[in-house]
Amino acid sequence: MANFGEPLEIPPEIMDAVFRQARDSYPAECCGWLSGPASGFSVSAIRPVLNDQASGNHPTAAERTAESAYVFSTADLLDLNNSLDSDNPARIIYHSHPNGRAYLSETDRTVATSPWGDGPAYPVQQLVVGIDAERVVEAALFDWDYDAGEFVELLRLAGADI
């Protein structure tokens, strides 16, 4: 696993696939994860997930719609958890914000933090894609900083005309 402060490398074809999923899902939020070798510093595969927000199973924002929140289904969450013990675990969880801004919202931070507040809920980085009706505006990658006790931005990426 990469050390804190080291953004995992996301190959252009995988970033393009994330951007295209964000476009296909717009105006709803897209979500999924990127996996890669457990001992490496990059991701090598994308696992798109259907945003299950309409199920009402969001742990903190069940009343919101898929246009302003995302949640993995129980089956997808189990797959994510099982991947963590594999040779190619989930390394980055991603989702989009259809308001055009790439930031880790308070809801995102709450869900991504362990219930005890002592670290991330999963040993992954967080990628947020800002998309609007015309283009992918930007993306940002976050990781848990144990010294600060919160998620911090590691990298800001340019968007694309998708």
N, C-alpha and C positions, 0 to 999 in steps of 0.2 A: 504494500500500500504506500502511496506517496505520503511524504511527511507534510505536516501543515505548512502552508505557504507555497507549496508546489502544485500549481494547477495541473491536473491530468491533461494530457494531450488528447484532443478530439480531432481525428482526421477529417479533412474537408468533406468527404463523401458522407460521413456520419452526421456532421453538422448540417449538411444539406438535407439529409433525411429528416432530421428533427425540425428544421425550418419548414419543410414540405408538409409534415404532419401538423404543424401549427397552422399553416395555411388551410389545409383540408378541414381542420377542426373549427376554424374561425367562424362565428364569433365565440364559440365555446373554448375553454382551456383544453389544451392537449396535455398528455402526460405519458410517462414511461420511464425507462432507465437505460443506461448505457453500461455495458459490461466489458471486461477485459481481464487479462492475466492478473492474478492476485499479486504477483511480485513485480508487475510492470508499472510503467508510468504513463500509459495511454489506454484508451478504450478501443475495442475492436468490433463491437456489435451493438445494435440498437434493439430494444424490446419495447415497441409501442404498446400502450395500454389504452383501452377504452375508458374515458372518463366516466366513472360510475356515480357522479354527484347526484343524479336524479334518484338514486336509491335511498337517499336520506341517511347514509351511513357515515357521513363526514364526522370526525370526532369533535370538532369545535364549531363548525359552521353548516350544520345540516340544512338550515333553512335557505341557504344560498343556492343559486342556480349554477349550471355548468359554465355560464358566462363569467362567473366571478369566483369559482372554486373548483377544485378537483379532488377526487379520491379514487384510489385503486379498489377494485372489487376484492372480495375475500380471497378468491382463487388467485388473482394476480398478486396480492400481498403475500400469500403463501409461496408462490413462485419466487418472488423477490427474496423472501427469507431463506428459501432452500438454495438459492443461487449463492448466498453468502458463504456456504460451505463447499462450493465447487471450485474447480480450477480457474473458472472465468466468472467471478462474482459480479454482482451489480457494483459499479464504482461511482456512478453519478445518477441521481434521480433528477428528471427534468420535467418542467411544465411551462406552459405559456401564459402570458398576461395579454388579453386582447385589448388592453388600454394603451398598448404601444410602449410600455415601460418595463424594463428588466430590473426588478428589485425583489428582494425577499421580504414579503409583507409580514406583518405581525402574526397573521394566521399561519402563513408558511413557516415562520420561525417556531411558533408554538408546536405545530404538528411535527416538525423536523427535529425537535429537541426531545430528549428522553423525558418520561413523565416525572423523573426525579430532578430534572434541570441540571444534571451533572455532565451533559455531553450530548452528542447527536443521537437521535433515535436509531439511526443506522450508520455504519461506518462508510459513508459515501459523501461525495461532494454534491452540491445542489446547483443545477443549471436552470436559469429562468430566461425565457425568450419573450421579448416585447414585440408584439405584432399589432398592426392596425389594419384597416380595410384596404390599404394600398400596398403595404410592404412589411417585411420583417424589419423592424426598426433597429434592434440591438439584442444582445444576449449578455448575460453576466454569470460568472461562476463563483460560488461561495463554498467556504469550508468552515468547520468548527475550529475556533481558536480557543484552546484550553486556558491560556493565560487570561484572555479577555472574558471567557465564559459565554461566548456568543458566536454566531455565524458572522464572518467577515468576507467582504468581496476580495477575490483573488485576481480576477481577470475580467475585463470588459471587452466584448467582441463586436465587430461591425455586423450590421444586419445584411439583408440582401433583397433584391427586387423580386420577391416571390409572393 
